[in-house]
């Protein structure tokens, strides 16, 4: 059986349109699963003693784990094949127990060379409001 996913269409993506996704709380199991899936076995993400000796309180989440959550928000909203680019900038760490609140907003809707495009500003923050990631994207949503 095939499931048809409805993504936001061009007409719905006017300037100011927003979308949000909350994930979490992050668990240590999430960190281990992500390490296995990504191949990033940096001990700061799973080894308590190593992380403490490195100056951290405890193991912390991979930056790209939050990046993945933010990409999930965008791809579920606009469709995974609609993106022209996605730029992310990491600004803080997420820890086990943190919620990750991802938000995206259309900042520009325009046409260029006959193609309908939207520019998106997005971010991922924890439950305390600390911004973990800021991102920008350009997408060509379905019409």
C-alpha positions in Angstrom: 0.0 0.0 0.0 1.3 3.4 -0.9 0.9 6.4 1.4 0.4 9.8 -0.2 2.0 12.6 1.8 0.5 16.1 1.4 3.2 18.7 1.5 2.6 22.5 1.7 1.9 24.0 -1.7 3.2 27.2 -3.2 -0.1 29.0 -2.5 0.1 28.2 1.2 3.7 29.3 1.6 3.2 33.0 1.8 5.6 35.2 3.7 5.1 34.6 7.4 3.8 31.0 7.1 5.2 28.9 9.9 5.7 25.2 10.8 6.9 23.6 14.0 8.1 20.2 15.3 9.0 19.2 18.8 11.1 16.1 19.4 12.3 14.6 22.7 13.3 14.4 25.3 16.6 13.3 23.9 17.8 10.0 25.5 21.2 8.4 25.8 19.7 5.7 23.6 19.1 8.3 20.9 22.8 9.2 21.1 23.9 5.6 20.7 21.4 5.1 17.8 22.6 8.2 16.0 26.2 7.2 16.5 25.5 3.8 14.9 23.5 5.3 12.0 26.0 8.1 11.3 29.3 6.3 12.1 30.2 9.2 14.5 31.5 7.4 17.5 33.1 10.4 19.2 33.2 9.3 22.9 31.9 12.7 24.0 28.5 11.5 22.8 28.4 8.2 24.7 31.2 7.8 27.2 30.4 9.4 30.6 34.0 9.4 31.9 35.5 10.6 28.6 33.0 13.5 28.4 33.7 14.6 32.0 37.5 14.4 31.5 37.0 16.5 28.3 35.3 19.2 30.5 31.6 18.4 29.9 29.0 17.5 32.6 28.0 14.4 30.7 27.8 13.1 27.1 26.0 15.5 24.7 24.0 15.0 21.5 25.7 15.1 18.1 25.1 18.4 16.4 23.8 16.7 13.3 21.2 14.8 15.4 19.5 18.2 16.0 20.3 19.0 12.3 18.4 15.9 11.4 15.4 16.9 13.4 15.4 20.3 11.7 15.7 18.7 8.3 12.8 16.4 9.2 10.6 19.5 10.0 11.5 21.1 6.6 11.1 17.9 4.5 7.8 17.0 6.1 6.5 20.5 5.5 7.8 21.1 2.0 8.8 17.7 0.6 12.3 16.2 0.6 12.8 16.7 -3.1 12.0 20.5 -3.0 15.2 21.8 -1.6 17.7 23.8 -3.6 20.0 24.4 -0.5 20.1 24.1 3.2 22.6 25.9 5.3 22.9 25.3 9.1 25.0 26.9 11.8 25.5 25.2 15.1 25.4 27.4 18.2 24.8 25.3 21.3 24.8 21.7 22.5 21.8 19.6 23.4 21.9 17.2 26.3 20.1 14.1 27.3 16.7 15.2 28.7 16.4 18.2 26.4 13.5 18.8 24.1 14.3 20.1 20.6 11.8 22.6 19.3 12.2 23.2 15.6 10.6 26.2 13.9 10.5 27.4 10.4 9.1 30.5 8.7 8.8 31.6 5.1 10.6 34.9 4.8 10.3 35.3 1.0 8.1 33.9 -1.7 9.3 34.7 -5.3 9.7 33.5 -8.9 13.0 33.3 -10.6 13.7 32.0 -14.1 10.1 30.6 -14.2 10.5 28.7 -11.0 8.5 29.4 -7.8 10.7 29.5 -4.8 10.5 30.2 -1.1 13.3 31.2 1.3 13.0 29.8 4.8 14.6 30.7 8.1 14.6 28.0 10.7 15.9 27.2 14.1 16.2 24.4 16.7 16.1 25.4 20.3 15.9 23.5 23.6 13.1 23.9 26.2 15.0 26.7 27.9 15.0 28.7 24.7 18.8 28.2 24.0 19.2 28.2 20.2 21.0 25.1 19.1 20.9 25.7 15.3 20.0 28.4 12.9 19.3 27.6 9.3 18.3 29.0 6.0 16.9 27.1 3.0 15.6 27.7 -0.4 13.0 25.4 -1.8 10.8 24.9 -4.9 7.6 23.7 -3.4 4.8 21.9 -5.3 2.5 24.2 -7.1 
